[in-house]
Amino acid sequence: MNNPPKIDNAPGFKWRKRRTGWSGRWQARDDLVERGYKPKQQSLYFWKGEEIKPVNIGLIQAQCAELQADMLVWGRGGIPKAPAYDDTVQGLID
């Protein structure tokens, strides 16, 4: 079977050969998976040799960017919680 197409600007995207084609998936970084990050991987696209439409490439790139960003935020400890608002002007500034 043909080699799968290269998809640029899709961090973490990898192809895996299957009996009937290629499975495209996003894969988390090994160091973060070892620390407990989930999902380890996520299926995104199945390719059988036909030309991939630009809209599908864009979708793969967007999904990879979102999954990658979520993983990196998790790796930095998540999104910090905002302090509780105490009905003061200083509370709004904080």
C-alpha positions as CSV (number, residue, x, y, z in Angstrom):
1,M,0.0,0.0,0.0
2,N,1.1,3.6,-0.6
3,N,2.9,5.5,2.1
4,P,0.6,7.9,3.9
5,P,0.7,11.6,3.1
6,K,2.8,13.9,5.3
7,I,0.7,16.4,7.2
8,D,2.5,19.5,8.4
9,N,1.6,21.6,11.4
10,A,-0.1,18.7,13.2
11,P,1.9,18.2,16.5
12,G,1.8,14.7,17.8
13,F,0.2,13.2,14.6
14,K,1.4,9.8,13.6
15,W,0.4,7.2,11.0
16,R,0.0,3.5,11.9
17,K,-0.2,0.8,9.3
18,R,-3.4,-1.3,9.3
19,R,-4.4,-4.2,7.2
20,T,-6.8,-2.2,5.0
21,G,-5.0,1.2,5.2
22,W,-3.4,3.7,7.6
23,S,-4.8,4.9,10.9
24,G,-3.9,8.5,11.7
25,R,-3.7,9.4,15.4
26,W,-2.5,12.0,17.8
27,Q,-0.1,10.7,20.4
28,A,0.8,12.4,23.7
29,R,4.4,12.9,24.8
30,D,5.9,9.9,26.5
31,D,7.2,11.8,29.5
32,L,3.7,13.2,30.2
33,V,2.0,9.9,29.8
34,E,4.5,8.4,32.3
35,R,3.3,11.2,34.7
36,G,-0.3,10.2,34.2
37,Y,-1.6,12.2,31.3
38,K,-4.6,10.8,29.5
39,P,-5.5,10.2,26.7
40,K,-2.3,8.5,25.6
41,Q,-3.6,8.7,22.0
42,Q,-6.6,9.5,20.0
43,S,-7.7,8.3,16.6
44,L,-8.3,11.1,14.1
45,Y,-8.4,9.8,10.5
46,F,-8.3,6.6,8.5
47,W,-6.6,6.7,5.1
48,K,-6.9,4.1,2.3
49,G,-4.8,5.7,-0.4
50,E,-7.2,8.3,-1.8
51,E,-6.2,11.9,-1.8
52,I,-6.9,13.7,1.4
53,K,-9.1,16.7,1.0
54,P,-7.8,20.1,2.3
55,V,-10.7,20.3,4.7
56,N,-9.7,17.0,6.3
57,I,-6.1,18.1,6.6
58,G,-7.3,21.3,8.3
59,L,-9.5,19.3,10.7
60,I,-6.5,17.0,11.6
61,Q,-4.3,20.0,12.2
62,A,-6.9,21.7,14.4
63,Q,-7.6,18.6,16.4
64,C,-3.8,18.0,16.9
65,A,-3.3,21.6,18.0
66,E,-6.1,21.4,20.5
67,L,-5.0,18.0,21.9
68,Q,-1.4,19.2,22.1
69,A,-2.4,22.5,23.9
70,D,-4.5,20.6,26.4
71,M,-1.6,18.2,27.1
72,L,0.9,21.0,27.5
73,V,-1.4,22.9,29.9
74,W,-1.8,19.7,31.9
75,G,2.0,19.2,31.9
76,R,2.4,22.7,33.5
77,G,0.0,21.9,36.3
78,G,-3.3,22.9,34.7
79,I,-5.0,26.3,34.6
80,P,-4.6,28.2,37.8
81,K,-7.8,28.9,39.7
82,A,-8.9,32.5,39.9
83,P,-9.3,33.9,43.4
84,A,-12.8,34.2,44.7
85,Y,-14.3,37.6,44.1
86,D,-14.9,39.6,47.4
87,D,-17.1,42.5,46.1
88,T,-14.2,45.0,46.2
89,V,-12.5,47.1,43.6
90,Q,-9.2,45.4,44.6
91,G,-10.9,42.0,44.1
92,L,-11.7,43.1,40.5
93,I,-8.2,44.1,39.9
94,D,-6.8,40.9,41.3
